[in-house]
Amino acid sequence: MTFAEQWQQYRRLRATVLVLAIGLLPWSFAMGLVAARLRPPMQSAVILVGVGGWLVAVWFTGMRLSFWRCPRCGKPFGRRPFGGTKSNKFLRECVHCGLPKYAERG
């Protein structure tokens, strides 16, 4: 897979995380509207499954983004083991090899 393809994968994953995070509030509101039409025992189940499932999706996708591998060195791009001093998802370069974000070649 080329660097350009890997960076495109990173952009898609980042966009997915953003959409899921922003969509949490409207989704929660929609689950509340659905639950309001049900009997009390089912209300909490609908909210728990609906909102809980969405939160799991946000967490899982966020973790995939957090551990996304650098195209050059293959280590997590913005994360060092156990946090380290430079762990940051918003860095402009790999914390391991220094590859600039969105570089076409290594």
Secondary structure, DSSP 8 states (H G I E B T S, - for coil): --HHHHHHHHHHHHHHHHHHHHHHHHHHHHHHHHHHTS-HHHHHHHHHHHHHHHHHHHHHHHHHHHT-B-TTT-SBTT-BTTBTTT--TT-SB-TTT--BTT-S--
